Amino acid sequence: MVKLKAFSYNLIVRKGFLYTILFFGLTAFFLLPQSASAEVATGSSLSSDNFKILDAQHSLFGGTASISSSLFSLISVVGDVAIGSASSQTFGLRSGFLYYPKVTAATLNTAIAGDAQVALSWTAATAYQGWSIGGYNVCHKSTGSYTCVDVGNVVSSTKTGLTNGTTYTFKIEAYDGLAAKNVIAESNEKTAAPASAATPTPTPASSGGGGGGGYVAPAPTSGKGTIILKGTAYPDSTVSIYIDGVLASSIKAGSTAKFDVKMENINAGDRTIAISSIDLNGRKSITAIFSVTLGDKAIVTLTDILLAPTIDLNSFRLAKGEKLRIFGQSAPVSEVNIHVASEETVTKTIADSNGAYAIIFDTKPLAEEDHTTKSRAVLEKIVSPFSHVLQFSVGKGGIAKSADLNKDGRVNIIDFSILLFWWNTTQQKGLDVADINGDRKINIIDFSIMLFQWTG
């Protein structure tokens, strides 16, 4: 037994070969046989005529020691939390405390056939530990391989241009939030056969003929049904529900931001439901759209609806290196992921009990060009759609005034009136509007900045 600093190695030398048993924690690695190896890392070492063992440095992340020979190459992690690997022409070894991103695939719930089309709806995919869901591909095939089309970050889509009487198989691919849109998960499959709605009853097969094709009933066009919607918006906000583009209901979400609405006597058939809300500062959410098929006396329930956050900026033109405040409102105590492109950065924050969220983003790493930002919420593993996409410029077209509170391009008495109205407030609504320097106070410092930027 040869004792090395911080670690123990059992060494058995026979006829010029080294047989090594390396114990690390509760894991043992057997490397047999090993010819004379060359040093490729630094550290205190023990050597003989035909081998050298390195005492690698102990580090928290990524500490490694390595040796190589004509037979194999080993990189073994000697860290508390790290990923290590070894490779050769004949084997691969991964050691250490490994971690991997996690993703839960979308679930394809319905595939409803229509005239030359199929309406699809699915449960959103979720991603953790470094991954995010950027959107979805709708894939279909009748035979052979799938054809996939990017439909964006939605949970329903209708595939048109199909051939009636042909059975199609569908699946949903989820891709990540990177520019390359790498596919990271696939849903289950469902089949459907489009059929013309012109024939109200099945056509009898002719006598003596072969087997006829199956019949798919059209969506109901008469009768009444009920639609129930349950979800989360913003505290004390008004939630508007539209059916086929017509306002059907308007309700208050309450202090918890939860809403639950039951709409009766809705005409049966294929219905499009749109839901939106307005936050405390009058910012409108992006509209969430769902497609449902409602039968006579049927009840359709949509649950776990999570509206996208609202989003705003304190300035739309900045000098390189200036701080950009990105803020808005979301579900209370939800995780809000703020994306900034074209650098494709994601910053996470937690909304407060009123749903307000904000970050200070440093524009120093950004190129002097136009950029975009958007946000979305995660609440109890439910992922919302993305918010509206806002564009801002770094180092282009002059610098906007951060004291321009009403964003009319001037800093004048109107902005001063807004500042006085919210003076010394602790309300998030006022801080979003008038906290010029982002220190969560509206005081003499903000007034000084306004005077410096005054245009009249």
C-alpha positions as CSV (number, residue, x, y, z in Angstrom):
1,M,0.0,0.0,0.0
2,V,1.4,3.4,-0.9
3,K,-0.2,6.4,0.8
4,L,-0.5,9.6,-1.1
5,K,-1.7,13.0,0.1
6,A,-5.5,13.0,0.6
7,F,-6.1,9.8,-1.3
8,S,-5.2,6.1,-1.1
9,Y,-4.0,4.0,-4.0
10,N,-3.4,0.2,-4.0
11,L,-0.5,-0.6,-6.4
12,I,0.5,-4.0,-7.6
13,V,3.6,-4.2,-9.9
14,R,4.2,-7.3,-11.9
15,K,6.8,-7.7,-14.6
16,G,6.8,-4.1,-15.7
17,F,3.0,-3.7,-15.6
18,L,0.9,-1.7,-13.2
19,Y,-2.4,-3.0,-11.9
20,T,-4.2,-0.2,-10.1
21,I,-7.3,-0.2,-7.9
22,L,-8.3,3.5,-7.3
23,F,-10.7,4.0,-4.4
24,F,-12.6,7.4,-4.5
25,G,-15.5,7.7,-1.9
26,L,-17.5,4.5,-2.5
27,T,-16.5,4.1,-6.1
28,A,-13.7,1.8,-7.3
29,F,-12.2,2.0,-10.8
30,F,-10.1,-1.0,-12.1
31,L,-7.7,-0.2,-14.9
32,L,-5.9,-3.4,-16.2
33,P,-3.3,-3.5,-17.5
34,Q,-1.3,-0.3,-17.8
35,S,2.0,0.1,-19.6
36,A,4.5,2.8,-18.6
37,S,2.6,6.1,-18.5
38,A,3.7,9.7,-19.1
39,E,3.0,12.6,-16.9
40,V,0.5,15.1,-18.3
41,A,-0.6,17.0,-15.2
42,T,1.1,18.7,-12.3
43,G,1.2,18.0,-8.6
44,S,3.4,16.1,-6.2
45,S,4.2,12.6,-7.5
46,L,5.5,9.1,-6.7
47,S,7.5,7.4,-9.4
48,S,9.4,4.2,-10.2
49,D,11.3,2.8,-13.2
50,N,8.1,2.2,-15.1
51,F,5.3,4.3,-13.7
52,K,4.4,7.6,-12.2
53,I,1.4,8.4,-10.1
54,L,0.2,12.0,-9.7
55,D,-1.3,13.4,-6.5
56,A,-3.8,15.8,-8.1
57,Q,-5.0,19.0,-6.5
58,H,-8.3,18.9,-4.6
59,S,-10.8,21.5,-5.9
60,L,-14.5,22.2,-5.6
61,F,-15.3,22.2,-9.3
62,G,-13.5,20.6,-12.1
63,G,-10.3,19.4,-10.4
64,T,-8.8,16.7,-12.5
65,A,-5.8,14.5,-12.7
66,S,-4.8,12.6,-15.8
67,I,-2.4,10.0,-17.2
68,S,-2.1,8.5,-20.7
69,S,-0.5,5.6,-22.4
70,S,-0.6,3.9,-25.8
71,L,-3.4,1.7,-24.5
72,F,-5.8,4.2,-22.8
73,S,-6.3,7.8,-21.7
74,L,-7.9,8.5,-18.3
75,I,-9.3,11.7,-16.9
76,S,-10.5,11.1,-13.4
77,V,-12.3,13.8,-11.4
78,V,-10.8,14.5,-8.0
79,G,-13.3,17.2,-7.0
80,D,-16.3,17.4,-4.7
81,V,-18.8,18.3,-7.4
82,A,-17.5,17.8,-11.0
83,I,-17.9,15.8,-14.1
84,G,-15.0,13.6,-15.2
85,S,-14.4,11.2,-18.1
86,A,-12.0,8.8,-19.6
87,S,-11.7,7.5,-23.1
88,S,-9.8,5.1,-25.3
89,Q,-10.4,3.3,-28.5
90,T,-12.1,0.4,-26.6
91,F,-13.9,1.9,-23.7
92,G,-15.2,5.0,-22.1
93,L,-15.4,5.9,-18.4
94,R,-17.3,8.6,-16.6
95,S,-16.6,9.2,-12.9
96,G,-17.4,11.7,-10.3
97,F,-20.7,13.2,-9.1
98,L,-22.6,13.5,-12.4
99,Y,-25.4,15.9,-13.1
100,Y,-27.6,16.2,-16.2
101,P,-30.3,18.6,-17.4
102,K,-33.8,17.3,-17.0
103,V,-36.8,17.6,-19.3
104,T,-40.3,16.3,-19.2
105,A,-41.8,15.7,-22.6
106,A,-45.0,17.3,-23.8
107,T,-48.1,15.1,-23.7
108,L,-50.2,15.0,-26.9
109,N,-53.7,15.0,-25.5
110,T,-56.0,15.3,-28.6
111,A,-55.9,14.9,-32.3
112,I,-59.3,15.9,-33.6
113,A,-59.9,15.3,-37.3
114,G,-61.7,17.8,-39.5
115,D,-62.1,18.5,-43.2
116,A,-58.5,18.1,-44.6
117,Q,-57.1,19.0,-41.2
118,V,-56.4,17.8,-37.7
119,A,-56.6,20.0,-34.6
120,L,-53.9,19.1,-32.0
121,S,-53.5,20.1,-28.4
122,W,-50.9,19.1,-25.9
123,T,-49.6,19.7,-22.3
124,A,-46.5,21.8,-22.2
125,A,-43.1,20.3,-21.7
126,T,-41.0,21.4,-18.7
127,A,-37.2,21.7,-18.4
128,Y,-34.9,22.1,-15.4
129,Q,-31.2,22.4,-14.5
130,G,-30.0,24.5,-17.3
131,W,-32.5,23.7,-20.0
132,S,-35.5,25.7,-21.1
133,I,-38.3,25.0,-23.6
134,G,-38.2,27.4,-26.5
135,G,-41.1,26.0,-28.5
136,Y,-42.5,23.0,-30.4
137,N,-42.4,21.2,-33.7
138,V,-45.6,19.5,-34.9
139,C,-44.7,16.3,-36.7
140,H,-46.9,14.2,-39.0
141,K,-46.6,11.3,-41.3
142,S,-48.9,8.9,-43.2
143,T,-46.0,6.6,-44.1
144,G,-42.3,6.8,-43.9
145,S,-40.5,9.4,-41.8
146,Y,-42.0,12.4,-40.0
147,T,-42.3,15.9,-41.5
148,C,-41.9,18.5,-38.7
149,V,-43.0,22.2,-38.7
150,D,-42.0,24.8,-36.0
151,V,-45.2,26.3,-34.5
152,G,-43.5,28.3,-31.8
153,N,-44.2,28.2,-28.0
154,V,-47.9,27.2,-28.1
155,V,-49.9,24.3,-26.8
156,S,-52.3,23.8,-29.7
157,S,-52.1,23.9,-33.5
158,T,-54.1,22.8,-36.4
159,K,-52.4,20.9,-39.3
160,T,-54.1,21.8,-42.5
161,G,-53.6,20.7,-46.2
162,L,-54.1,17.0,-45.4
163,T,-55.8,14.4,-47.5
164,N,-59.3,13.2,-46.4
165,G,-59.5,9.5,-45.8
166,T,-55.8,9.2,-45.1
167,T,-54.7,8.2,-41.6
168,Y,-51.9,10.3,-40.2
169,T,-49.7,9.8,-37.1
170,F,-48.8,12.9,-35.1
171,K,-46.2,13.7,-32.4
172,I,-44.9,16.9,-30.7
173,E,-41.2,17.7,-30.4
174,A,-40.0,20.2,-27.8
175,Y,-36.9,22.2,-28.6
176,D,-34.7,24.2,-26.3
177,G,-34.4,27.9,-25.9
178,L,-31.1,28.3,-27.8
179,A,-30.9,29.7,-31.3
180,A,-30.2,26.3,-32.8
181,K,-33.6,25.0,-31.5
182,N,-32.2,21.6,-30.5
183,V,-35.0,19.0,-30.1
184,I,-34.8,17.7,-26.5
185,A,-38.0,15.7,-26.0
186,E,-40.7,14.0,-28.0
187,S,-44.3,13.4,-27.0
188,N,-46.5,10.3,-27.4
189,E,-48.1,9.6,-30.8
190,K,-51.7,9.9,-31.8
191,T,-53.5,9.1,-35.1
192,A,-56.4,10.7,-36.9
193,A,-58.0,10.6,-40.4
194,P,-59.3,13.8,-41.8
195,A,-62.8,13.5,-43.5
196,S,-65.1,15.8,-45.3
197,A,-67.9,17.3,-43.2
198,A,-70.2,17.4,-46.2
199,T,-71.5,13.9,-45.7
200,P,-73.7,13.8,-42.6
201,T,-74.0,10.0,-42.4
202,P,-71.7,7.1,-43.4
203,T,-72.0,6.2,-47.1
204,P,-73.1,2.5,-47.4
205,A,-70.6,0.2,-49.0
206,S,-71.7,-1.1,-52.4
207,S,-72.7,-4.8,-52.5
208,G,-70.0,-7.2,-53.5
209,G,-67.4,-4.6,-53.1
210,G,-64.3,-4.6,-50.9
211,G,-64.1,-3.2,-47.5
212,G,-65.0,0.5,-47.2
213,G,-62.9,3.1,-45.4
214,G,-63.7,4.2,-41.8
215,Y,-66.0,7.1,-41.1
216,V,-65.0,10.0,-38.9
217,A,-68.0,12.0,-37.6
218,P,-67.8,15.7,-38.1
219,A,-67.7,18.1,-35.1
220,P,-71.1,18.9,-33.7
221,T,-72.8,22.0,-35.1
222,S,-76.0,22.2,-33.0
223,G,-76.8,22.2,-29.3
224,K,-75.3,23.9,-26.3
225,G,-72.4,23.0,-24.0
226,T,-70.4,24.4,-21.0
227,I,-66.8,25.5,-20.8
228,I,-64.9,25.8,-17.5
229,L,-61.6,27.6,-17.2
230,K,-59.3,27.5,-14.2
231,G,-55.9,29.2,-13.9
232,T,-53.6,32.0,-12.6
233,A,-53.2,35.6,-13.9
234,Y,-52.1,38.5,-11.7
235,P,-53.4,39.7,-8.3
236,D,-56.5,41.8,-8.5
237,S,-56.4,41.8,-12.3
238,T,-59.3,41.6,-14.7
239,V,-59.3,38.4,-16.9
240,S,-61.1,38.6,-20.2
241,I,-62.2,35.5,-22.0
242,Y,-63.1,35.6,-25.7
243,I,-64.9,32.8,-27.7
244,D,-64.4,33.0,-31.4
245,G,-63.2,36.6,-31.0
246,V,-66.2,37.8,-29.1
247,L,-65.9,38.8,-25.4
248,A,-67.8,36.0,-23.4
249,S,-66.8,36.8,-19.8
250,S,-64.8,39.3,-17.7
251,I,-63.9,38.3,-14.1
252,K,-61.7,39.5,-11.3
253,A,-58.7,37.3,-10.4
254,G,-58.6,38.3,-6.7
255,S,-55.6,38.8,-4.4
256,T,-54.4,35.2,-5.1
257,A,-54.4,35.8,-8.9
258,K,-56.5,32.6,-9.3
259,F,-59.5,32.6,-11.6
260,D,-62.3,30.0,-12.1
261,V,-65.1,30.8,-14.6
262,K,-68.0,28.6,-15.9
263,M,-69.6,29.6,-19.2
264,E,-72.8,27.9,-20.0
265,N,-75.0,27.8,-23.2
266,I,-72.0,28.0,-25.5
267,N,-72.8,26.9,-29.1
268,A,-71.6,23.4,-29.8
269,G,-68.8,22.9,-32.4
270,D,-65.1,23.8,-32.8
271,R,-64.5,26.8,-30.6
272,T,-61.4,29.0,-30.2
273,I,-60.9,30.4,-26.6
274,A,-58.6,33.4,-26.0
275,I,-57.6,34.6,-22.5
276,S,-55.8,37.8,-21.6
277,S,-55.4,40.1,-18.6
278,I,-54.1,43.5,-17.7
279,D,-51.7,44.1,-14.8
280,L,-51.8,46.9,-12.2
281,N,-49.9,49.3,-14.4
282,G,-52.2,48.8,-17.4
283,R,-49.8,46.5,-19.3
284,K,-51.7,43.8,-21.2
285,S,-50.6,40.2,-21.3
286,I,-50.0,38.2,-24.4
287,T,-53.2,36.3,-25.4
288,A,-53.3,32.6,-24.6
289,I,-55.3,30.7,-27.2
290,F,-56.9,27.3,-26.9
291,S,-59.0,25.2,-29.4
292,V,-61.7,22.9,-28.2
293,T,-64.5,20.8,-29.6
294,L,-67.7,21.2,-27.7
295,G,-70.6,18.7,-28.0
296,D,-74.3,19.1,-27.2
297,K,-74.7,19.2,-23.4
298,A,-71.0,18.5,-23.0
299,I,-68.6,20.1,-20.5
300,V,-65.1,21.0,-21.5
301,T,-62.7,22.0,-18.6
302,L,-59.3,23.6,-19.1
303,T,-57.2,23.7,-16.0
304,D,-53.7,24.8,-15.0
305,I,-53.8,27.9,-17.2
306,L,-50.9,30.1,-16.4
307,L,-50.9,33.5,-18.2
308,A,-47.6,34.9,-19.4
309,P,-46.0,37.7,-17.4
310,T,-46.2,41.3,-18.6
311,I,-42.9,43.0,-19.4
312,D,-41.6,46.5,-19.6
313,L,-38.3,48.4,-19.7
314,N,-37.1,51.6,-18.1
315,S,-35.4,52.6,-21.4
316,F,-35.4,51.5,-25.0
317,R,-32.1,53.1,-26.0
318,L,-29.0,52.8,-23.8
319,A,-25.2,53.4,-24.0
320,K,-23.1,50.3,-23.8
321,G,-22.5,49.4,-20.2
322,E,-25.7,51.2,-18.9
323,K,-28.0,49.2,-16.6
324,L,-31.3,48.1,-18.1
325,R,-34.2,47.5,-15.7
326,I,-36.5,44.7,-17.0
327,F,-39.7,44.4,-15.0
328,G,-43.4,43.4,-15.0
329,Q,-46.0,41.4,-13.2
330,S,-46.5,37.6,-13.0
331,A,-48.2,35.1,-10.8
332,P,-47.3,35.6,-7.1
333,V,-44.1,33.9,-6.0
334,S,-43.6,32.4,-9.4
335,E,-40.2,31.9,-11.0
336,V,-39.7,34.3,-13.8
337,N,-37.2,33.6,-16.5
338,I,-36.1,36.7,-18.4
339,H,-34.5,36.0,-21.8
340,V,-32.2,38.6,-23.6
341,A,-31.2,38.0,-27.2
342,S,-29.1,38.1,-29.3
343,E,-26.6,37.0,-26.6
344,E,-29.3,34.4,-25.5
345,T,-28.9,35.0,-21.8
346,V,-31.5,33.8,-19.2
347,T,-31.8,35.5,-15.8
348,K,-34.1,34.0,-13.2
349,T,-35.8,35.8,-10.4
350,I,-38.8,35.2,-8.1
351,A,-41.9,37.4,-8.2
352,D,-43.0,38.9,-4.9
353,S,-46.4,38.2,-3.2
354,N,-48.0,40.8,-5.5
355,G,-46.6,39.2,-8.6
356,A,-44.1,42.0,-9.3
357,Y,-40.7,41.1,-10.6
358,A,-37.6,43.1,-11.7
359,I,-34.0,42.6,-12.6
360,I,-31.1,45.0,-13.4
361,F,-29.4,43.8,-16.6
362,D,-25.9,45.0,-17.4
363,T,-25.6,45.9,-21.1
364,K,-21.8,45.8,-21.1
365,P,-21.5,42.3,-22.7
366,L,-24.0,43.3,-25.5
367,A,-23.0,44.4,-28.9
368,E,-23.9,47.9,-30.1
369,E,-27.0,46.8,-32.0
370,D,-30.7,46.0,-31.4
371,H,-31.6,43.4,-28.9
372,T,-34.8,41.8,-27.6
373,T,-36.1,40.6,-24.3
374,K,-39.1,38.4,-23.2
375,S,-40.1,36.6,-20.0
376,R,-42.1,33.6,-18.9
377,A,-43.2,32.2,-15.6
378,V,-42.9,28.8,-13.9
379,L,-45.4,27.9,-11.1
380,E,-45.6,24.5,-9.6
381,K,-44.0,22.9,-12.7
382,I,-46.5,24.7,-15.0
383,V,-44.7,26.8,-17.6
384,S,-46.5,29.8,-19.1
385,P,-46.1,31.0,-22.7
386,F,-43.6,33.8,-23.4
387,S,-44.6,37.4,-22.8
388,H,-44.6,40.1,-25.5
389,V,-41.2,40.6,-27.0
390,L,-39.7,44.0,-26.5
391,Q,-36.8,45.5,-28.5
392,F,-34.1,47.8,-27.2
393,S,-31.0,49.4,-28.7
394,V,-27.5,49.6,-27.2
395,G,-25.3,52.4,-28.5
396,K,-27.5,53.2,-31.5
397,G,-29.6,56.3,-32.4
398,G,-28.7,58.4,-29.4
399,I,-29.4,57.6,-25.7
400,A,-32.9,57.7,-24.3
401,K,-33.5,59.6,-21.1
402,S,-34.2,57.3,-18.1
403,A,-36.2,60.1,-16.5
404,D,-38.7,60.1,-19.4
405,L,-41.3,58.4,-17.2
406,N,-44.1,58.6,-19.8
407,K,-41.8,57.6,-22.7
408,D,-42.8,60.5,-24.9
409,G,-39.2,61.4,-25.8
410,R,-39.0,64.4,-23.5
411,V,-38.3,65.0,-19.8
412,N,-40.6,67.8,-18.7
413,I,-43.3,68.9,-16.3
414,I,-45.4,65.8,-17.1
415,D,-42.6,63.5,-15.9
416,F,-42.1,65.7,-12.8
417,S,-45.8,65.4,-12.0
418,I,-45.6,61.6,-12.2
419,L,-42.5,61.6,-10.0
420,L,-44.3,63.8,-7.3
421,F,-47.4,61.6,-7.4
422,W,-45.3,58.5,-6.5
423,W,-42.9,60.3,-4.2
424,N,-41.6,58.1,-1.3
425,T,-44.1,55.3,-2.3
426,T,-43.3,51.7,-1.5
427,Q,-45.9,50.3,-3.9
428,Q,-44.5,48.2,-6.6
429,K,-46.9,49.9,-9.1
430,G,-45.2,53.3,-8.4
431,L,-41.7,51.8,-8.3
432,D,-42.2,50.4,-11.7
433,V,-43.1,53.8,-13.1
434,A,-40.9,56.3,-11.2
435,D,-37.9,54.6,-9.6
436,I,-35.4,56.1,-12.0
437,N,-32.2,54.7,-10.6
438,G,-33.6,51.3,-9.6
439,D,-32.9,51.4,-5.9
440,R,-36.5,50.8,-4.9
441,K,-36.9,54.3,-3.6
442,I,-38.4,57.4,-5.1
443,N,-36.6,60.3,-3.6
444,I,-34.2,63.3,-4.1
445,I,-31.8,61.1,-6.1
446,D,-34.4,60.4,-8.8
447,F,-35.3,64.1,-8.8
448,S,-31.6,65.0,-9.4
449,I,-31.4,62.6,-12.3
450,M,-34.6,64.1,-13.7
451,L,-33.2,67.7,-13.5
452,F,-29.9,66.6,-15.1
453,Q,-31.8,65.1,-18.1
454,W,-34.4,67.9,-18.3
455,T,-35.4,68.9,-21.8
456,G,-38.4,71.0,-21.2
